[in-house]
Amino acid sequence: MPEITRFYGIIIKLFFGDHPPPHFHAVYGEYNGLFSIEPIEIIEGDLPTRAKAMVLEWAAAYQPELIEMWNIQEFRKLPPLK
């Protein structure tokens, strides 16, 4: 699964051709979360509260890019959360 970005120990990955709805994976240590892109929300798994908040903040900032990547299935790196 291609890595899109990483920040504060959180790794964001996207797999093209994966099952709907459009989503990405967030991995933080032993925690895993599956986040829908539209709307931005956790749909499976669990992350610590602070890590989940950072992932949601990052996804809100890059939602158009995530939707575009999912639709055209063209991978590119995105900036981390600052």
N, C-alpha and C positions, 0 to 999 in steps of 0.2 A: 504494500500500500504506500503510495508516494507521500512523502512528508511535505506539507505545505509550509509550515513554520514551526518554530519552537520558542517558548518564552517561559521564564520562571519555572523550569522543570516540566512544563506541559508541552506535549508534542501533538500537533494537529495533523491528521492524515485524511486523505480523500482517495477513494477507490472508484475508478470509472467503471461503469457497467454494473455497479452494485444494485441492490434492490431499492425500489422506491420506498418512501419519499426521498427526495434529494437530501443528503445528509453528509456529515463528516464525523470523524472519530477523534476524541481527545483522550490522550493517555497521560496519566500523572502517577508515576510510580506504579503501584499495584492496582490503581483505580482506572477504570475505563468508562467513558461516556459516549453515547451516540446522540448527536444533536441534529435536529432538522434545520434546514437552511431557511425555509419559509413556511411557517413562522420560525423564528429562532427560539428553540427550546430544547431541553434535554428530553429525549424520548425513550432512552434505555440506558441502564447502567447507573453508576453513581460516582460522583466526585466530591471531595471535601467542599464545603460551602464557599470558601475563598477561591479555590481553583475554578469551581463552576461559575462564579461571578466574573472571573477574568476571561474565561472562554466566551461567555455571553457578551461581554463588552467587546472583545476582539471580533467576534462574529458580526455584531451589529455594525462595526466600522467597515467590514469587508464583505458584507452581504451581497452587493451587486457582483463583485468579483467571484464569490463562491457560486452564485447562481450561474454566471457565465461559464465558469470552469465545468460545472456539472452538465450544462446543456451542450457545450461544444466538445466536451471531453478532451480538453487541452490543458495539460498540467503546467503550472508555473508557481514559483515561490511567492509568498506574500510576506509583508513586513510583520515582525512580531508586535505584541502589545507593548506600548512604551509607558 
